[in-house]
Amino acid sequence: MTNTCREIKERLHTANPEALTLDGMDEALVGIGGSFHDVLAIYDKAVLVVILRHGGLTEEEALEYIEFNITGAYVGKQTPIIAEFYAGNGNAL
């Protein structure tokens, strides 16, 4: 577990001790967020695919796994957020 991941998990646990995380997917954990009073773990979908591909799945199998077992497996209001990030969206700071 990287220092960044450790920091994210510590902040998540402080904000919401009940929030769920994905076992074995620490490299894809990118932050925390949510709405109202629910602070949840946020994972990068592209990194999840890479992790699963390193585990032997094809890209198609990895995407199917994510859709069925992660995004499709709502386990209550503590379910992590799976985000897709797009570069070059035209927004400038």
Biotite code that builds the C-alpha atoms (Angstrom):
import biotite.structure as struc

atoms = struc.array([
    struc.Atom([0.000, 0.000, 0.000], chain_id="A", res_id=1, res_name="MET", atom_name="CA", element="C"),
    struc.Atom([1.419, 3.371, -1.003], chain_id="A", res_id=2, res_name="THR", atom_name="CA", element="C"),
    struc.Atom([1.546, 6.355, 1.323], chain_id="A", res_id=3, res_name="ASN", atom_name="CA", element="C"),
    struc.Atom([-1.104, 8.078, -0.797], chain_id="A", res_id=4, res_name="THR", atom_name="CA", element="C"),
    struc.Atom([-3.417, 5.072, -0.534], chain_id="A", res_id=5, res_name="CYS", atom_name="CA", element="C"),
    struc.Atom([-2.800, 4.870, 3.209], chain_id="A", res_id=6, res_name="ARG", atom_name="CA", element="C"),
    struc.Atom([-3.635, 8.581, 3.567], chain_id="A", res_id=7, res_name="GLU", atom_name="CA", element="C"),
    struc.Atom([-6.816, 8.190, 1.533], chain_id="A", res_id=8, res_name="ILE", atom_name="CA", element="C"),
    struc.Atom([-7.913, 5.205, 3.629], chain_id="A", res_id=9, res_name="LYS", atom_name="CA", element="C"),
    struc.Atom([-7.169, 7.079, 6.865], chain_id="A", res_id=10, res_name="GLU", atom_name="CA", element="C"),
    struc.Atom([-9.190, 10.112, 5.724], chain_id="A", res_id=11, res_name="ARG", atom_name="CA", element="C"),
    struc.Atom([-12.006, 7.835, 4.533], chain_id="A", res_id=12, res_name="LEU", atom_name="CA", element="C"),
    struc.Atom([-12.106, 5.982, 7.844], chain_id="A", res_id=13, res_name="HIS", atom_name="CA", element="C"),
    struc.Atom([-12.125, 9.268, 9.763], chain_id="A", res_id=14, res_name="THR", atom_name="CA", element="C"),
    struc.Atom([-14.963, 10.664, 7.645], chain_id="A", res_id=15, res_name="ALA", atom_name="CA", element="C"),
    struc.Atom([-16.944, 7.436, 7.412], chain_id="A", res_id=16, res_name="ASN", atom_name="CA", element="C"),
    struc.Atom([-15.786, 4.350, 9.336], chain_id="A", res_id=17, res_name="PRO", atom_name="CA", element="C"),
    struc.Atom([-18.497, 2.285, 7.600], chain_id="A", res_id=18, res_name="GLU", atom_name="CA", element="C"),
    struc.Atom([-17.348, 3.051, 4.022], chain_id="A", res_id=19, res_name="ALA", atom_name="CA", element="C"),
    struc.Atom([-16.415, -0.015, 1.996], chain_id="A", res_id=20, res_name="LEU", atom_name="CA", element="C"),
    struc.Atom([-13.197, -0.485, 0.040], chain_id="A", res_id=21, res_name="THR", atom_name="CA", element="C"),
    struc.Atom([-12.276, -2.986, -2.674], chain_id="A", res_id=22, res_name="LEU", atom_name="CA", element="C"),
    struc.Atom([-9.917, -5.763, -1.589], chain_id="A", res_id=23, res_name="ASP", atom_name="CA", element="C"),
    struc.Atom([-6.765, -5.963, -3.678], chain_id="A", res_id=24, res_name="GLY", atom_name="CA", element="C"),
    struc.Atom([-7.526, -2.763, -5.593], chain_id="A", res_id=25, res_name="MET", atom_name="CA", element="C"),
    struc.Atom([-5.547, -0.201, -3.569], chain_id="A", res_id=26, res_name="ASP", atom_name="CA", element="C"),
    struc.Atom([-3.657, 1.051, -6.627], chain_id="A", res_id=27, res_name="GLU", atom_name="CA", element="C"),
    struc.Atom([-6.980, 2.195, -8.127], chain_id="A", res_id=28, res_name="ALA", atom_name="CA", element="C"),
    struc.Atom([-8.090, 4.127, -5.030], chain_id="A", res_id=29, res_name="LEU", atom_name="CA", element="C"),
    struc.Atom([-7.890, 7.798, -6.033], chain_id="A", res_id=30, res_name="VAL", atom_name="CA", element="C"),
    struc.Atom([-9.808, 9.676, -3.357], chain_id="A", res_id=31, res_name="GLY", atom_name="CA", element="C"),
    struc.Atom([-12.942, 10.126, -1.324], chain_id="A", res_id=32, res_name="ILE", atom_name="CA", element="C"),
    struc.Atom([-16.178, 11.910, -2.123], chain_id="A", res_id=33, res_name="GLY", atom_name="CA", element="C"),
    struc.Atom([-19.913, 11.619, -2.115], chain_id="A", res_id=34, res_name="GLY", atom_name="CA", element="C"),
    struc.Atom([-23.009, 13.608, -1.394], chain_id="A", res_id=35, res_name="SER", atom_name="CA", element="C"),
    struc.Atom([-24.957, 14.724, 1.633], chain_id="A", res_id=36, res_name="PHE", atom_name="CA", element="C"),
    struc.Atom([-23.529, 12.875, 4.627], chain_id="A", res_id=37, res_name="HIS", atom_name="CA", element="C"),
    struc.Atom([-22.057, 9.866, 2.828], chain_id="A", res_id=38, res_name="ASP", atom_name="CA", element="C"),
    struc.Atom([-18.307, 9.987, 2.220], chain_id="A", res_id=39, res_name="VAL", atom_name="CA", element="C"),
    struc.Atom([-17.241, 7.071, 0.023], chain_id="A", res_id=40, res_name="LEU", atom_name="CA", element="C"),
    struc.Atom([-14.121, 5.582, -1.542], chain_id="A", res_id=41, res_name="ALA", atom_name="CA", element="C"),
    struc.Atom([-13.525, 6.573, -5.181], chain_id="A", res_id=42, res_name="ILE", atom_name="CA", element="C"),
    struc.Atom([-11.762, 4.200, -7.581], chain_id="A", res_id=43, res_name="TYR", atom_name="CA", element="C"),
    struc.Atom([-10.425, 4.836, -11.090], chain_id="A", res_id=44, res_name="ASP", atom_name="CA", element="C"),
    struc.Atom([-12.106, 2.380, -13.471], chain_id="A", res_id=45, res_name="LYS", atom_name="CA", element="C"),
    struc.Atom([-9.169, 2.416, -15.927], chain_id="A", res_id=46, res_name="ALA", atom_name="CA", element="C"),
    struc.Atom([-6.762, 1.386, -13.166], chain_id="A", res_id=47, res_name="VAL", atom_name="CA", element="C"),
    struc.Atom([-9.143, -1.374, -12.055], chain_id="A", res_id=48, res_name="LEU", atom_name="CA", element="C"),
    struc.Atom([-8.975, -2.728, -15.614], chain_id="A", res_id=49, res_name="VAL", atom_name="CA", element="C"),
    struc.Atom([-5.164, -2.674, -15.524], chain_id="A", res_id=50, res_name="VAL", atom_name="CA", element="C"),
    struc.Atom([-5.080, -4.512, -12.181], chain_id="A", res_id=51, res_name="ILE", atom_name="CA", element="C"),
    struc.Atom([-7.449, -7.191, -13.471], chain_id="A", res_id=52, res_name="LEU", atom_name="CA", element="C"),
    struc.Atom([-5.497, -7.532, -16.728], chain_id="A", res_id=53, res_name="ARG", atom_name="CA", element="C"),
    struc.Atom([-2.325, -8.114, -14.704], chain_id="A", res_id=54, res_name="HIS", atom_name="CA", element="C"),
    struc.Atom([-4.289, -10.879, -13.006], chain_id="A", res_id=55, res_name="GLY", atom_name="CA", element="C"),
    struc.Atom([-4.773, -12.617, -16.354], chain_id="A", res_id=56, res_name="GLY", atom_name="CA", element="C"),
    struc.Atom([-8.071, -11.264, -17.667], chain_id="A", res_id=57, res_name="LEU", atom_name="CA", element="C"),
    struc.Atom([-8.491, -9.778, -21.113], chain_id="A", res_id=58, res_name="THR", atom_name="CA", element="C"),
    struc.Atom([-9.695, -6.175, -21.317], chain_id="A", res_id=59, res_name="GLU", atom_name="CA", element="C"),
    struc.Atom([-13.186, -7.370, -22.211], chain_id="A", res_id=60, res_name="GLU", atom_name="CA", element="C"),
    struc.Atom([-13.218, -9.824, -19.294], chain_id="A", res_id=61, res_name="GLU", atom_name="CA", element="C"),
    struc.Atom([-11.935, -7.125, -16.932], chain_id="A", res_id=62, res_name="ALA", atom_name="CA", element="C"),
    struc.Atom([-14.669, -4.691, -17.993], chain_id="A", res_id=63, res_name="LEU", atom_name="CA", element="C"),
    struc.Atom([-17.308, -7.398, -17.626], chain_id="A", res_id=64, res_name="GLU", atom_name="CA", element="C"),
    struc.Atom([-15.950, -8.296, -14.170], chain_id="A", res_id=65, res_name="TYR", atom_name="CA", element="C"),
    struc.Atom([-16.087, -4.655, -13.070], chain_id="A", res_id=66, res_name="ILE", atom_name="CA", element="C"),
    struc.Atom([-19.622, -4.158, -14.405], chain_id="A", res_id=67, res_name="GLU", atom_name="CA", element="C"),
    struc.Atom([-20.998, -7.337, -12.834], chain_id="A", res_id=68, res_name="PHE", atom_name="CA", element="C"),
    struc.Atom([-18.998, -7.669, -9.594], chain_id="A", res_id=69, res_name="ASN", atom_name="CA", element="C"),
    struc.Atom([-18.209, -4.082, -8.649], chain_id="A", res_id=70, res_name="ILE", atom_name="CA", element="C"),
    struc.Atom([-20.485, -1.442, -10.197], chain_id="A", res_id=71, res_name="THR", atom_name="CA", element="C"),
    struc.Atom([-23.346, -3.898, -10.487], chain_id="A", res_id=72, res_name="GLY", atom_name="CA", element="C"),
    struc.Atom([-22.976, -5.191, -6.936], chain_id="A", res_id=73, res_name="ALA", atom_name="CA", element="C"),
    struc.Atom([-24.682, -2.510, -4.884], chain_id="A", res_id=74, res_name="TYR", atom_name="CA", element="C"),
    struc.Atom([-24.088, -3.491, -1.266], chain_id="A", res_id=75, res_name="VAL", atom_name="CA", element="C"),
    struc.Atom([-25.731, -0.552, 0.435], chain_id="A", res_id=76, res_name="GLY", atom_name="CA", element="C"),
    struc.Atom([-25.078, 3.129, 0.803], chain_id="A", res_id=77, res_name="LYS", atom_name="CA", element="C"),
    struc.Atom([-21.403, 2.495, 1.639], chain_id="A", res_id=78, res_name="GLN", atom_name="CA", element="C"),
    struc.Atom([-20.689, 1.054, -1.842], chain_id="A", res_id=79, res_name="THR", atom_name="CA", element="C"),
    struc.Atom([-17.581, 2.660, -3.416], chain_id="A", res_id=80, res_name="PRO", atom_name="CA", element="C"),
    struc.Atom([-17.806, 5.036, -6.370], chain_id="A", res_id=81, res_name="ILE", atom_name="CA", element="C"),
    struc.Atom([-16.234, 3.860, -9.644], chain_id="A", res_id=82, res_name="ILE", atom_name="CA", element="C"),
    struc.Atom([-15.195, 6.890, -11.680], chain_id="A", res_id=83, res_name="ALA", atom_name="CA", element="C"),
    struc.Atom([-14.126, 7.278, -15.290], chain_id="A", res_id=84, res_name="GLU", atom_name="CA", element="C"),
    struc.Atom([-11.750, 10.161, -15.977], chain_id="A", res_id=85, res_name="PHE", atom_name="CA", element="C"),
    struc.Atom([-11.442, 11.903, -19.327], chain_id="A", res_id=86, res_name="TYR", atom_name="CA", element="C"),
    struc.Atom([-8.359, 13.897, -20.285], chain_id="A", res_id=87, res_name="ALA", atom_name="CA", element="C"),
    struc.Atom([-8.628, 16.979, -22.440], chain_id="A", res_id=88, res_name="GLY", atom_name="CA", element="C"),
    struc.Atom([-12.199, 17.827, -21.500], chain_id="A", res_id=89, res_name="ASN", atom_name="CA", element="C"),
    struc.Atom([-11.565, 21.482, -22.362], chain_id="A", res_id=90, res_name="GLY", atom_name="CA", element="C"),
    struc.Atom([-11.788, 22.720, -18.787], chain_id="A", res_id=91, res_name="ASN", atom_name="CA", element="C"),
    struc.Atom([-8.927, 24.980, -17.791], chain_id="A", res_id=92, res_name="ALA", atom_name="CA", element="C"),
    struc.Atom([-8.108, 26.082, -14.281], chain_id="A", res_id=93, res_name="LEU", atom_name="CA", element="C"),
])
